[in-house]
Amino acid sequence: MEEKTCPSAEKFFKKEFKKHTGIKDVRFTLAVGSGKGGVGKTTISAILALALKKAGYLVGIFDLDFYGPNINLVLGIEKKKPFIEFGKIKPVSSYNIKIISLALMISEKEPIFMRGLMASKLLQELIQKVEWGPLDFLILDLPPGTGDIFLTMLDLFNPEGFILVTTPHKLAISDAKRTLAILKENNIPVLGVVKNMSDFFEDETSFQEFLSKQKLSLLFEIPVLKELSKTENLIEVFNSSKKQKILEHIAERVLEKVFRIH
């Protein structure tokens, strides 16, 4: 059963849904990316979804990493598959979060061969066929780099906000700068930077200089989650009351930025 929109959210939303994307009934689209692989984009996407869900919002995740889809693992989905009816695709639900990912449609043993043009066409097809239903937030879990899927995403979604994920490492920051340049050129608002694995690197001089020179704010930071060595399921990791407070802080920070811009 669909949950009702949190009353605290309703005052921020207009009665009519925005129509700038091709996705019916989706009010805000947030893209999570970096330009760098291995910095934790999928983990941050899932944590963000859990935080917004805990705050009372209707949330979905669109896994756009067609070559290495795995959002299903971090949200504890094993055997569920999207339901197809009359040519429309119904997302899978986990923890009341709606999810679409190629990992739910293709066996993990099957290799994914796809040139850039094919990936762009697949994204366009999924946008037309997936029926999300009413959502307050649709989170786009982006692939590494700024290739065809990334650029097609900018054209088709024009997201209300971009969340830039990086670690304090110089290599990750270098790629983040390139991504940021593309976002600025396309007038995509950057809500802020997420510093992932925040307690792993000793020298954060480069990271602080990056924030200062680019005039970006630190949205929130996530330490190395040692629990992930035992389970990849973030729902289990964030069960404790201490971790729940982290989710509350994340939701407050993101909502503050979204509503300030819009």
NORZIVEN-V303701 format. One line per field, one symbol per residue. phi: phi as a letter, one per 20 degrees, with the letter a starting at -180 (. if undefined). burial: I if it has 24 or more other ideal C-beta (glycine too) atoms within 12 Angstrom, else O. A space follows every 50 residues. Layout:
phi: ???
burial: ???
This chain:
phi: .feffggfeffedffeffcfdedfmdecddedbbndeneoffffgfffff fffffoeecccdeeefebfbffffdmeddfcgedblmddeffdclmdecc bffedcffeefddbfgffffffffffgfefdfmfcfcdeeeeffncegfg ffgffedlgfbddedbdffffffgfffffffffffelefefqddeelfde dfedgffffffffelddffaccffeffffdbeeffffeffffffffffff fffffgfffffd
burial: OOOOIOOOIOOOIOOOOIOOIIIOIIIIIIIIIIIIIOIIIIIIIIIIII IIIIIOIIIIIIIIIIIIIIIIIIIIIOOOOIOOOOOOIOIIIIIIIIII IIIIIOOOOOOOOIOOOOIIOIIOOIIOIIIIIIIIIIIIIIIIIIIIII IIIIOIIIIIIIIIIIIIIOOIIOIIIIIIOIIOOOOIIIIIIIIIIIOO IOOIOIIOOIIOOIOIOIIIIIIOIOOIOOOOIIIOIIOOOOIOOIIOOI IOIIIOIIOOOO
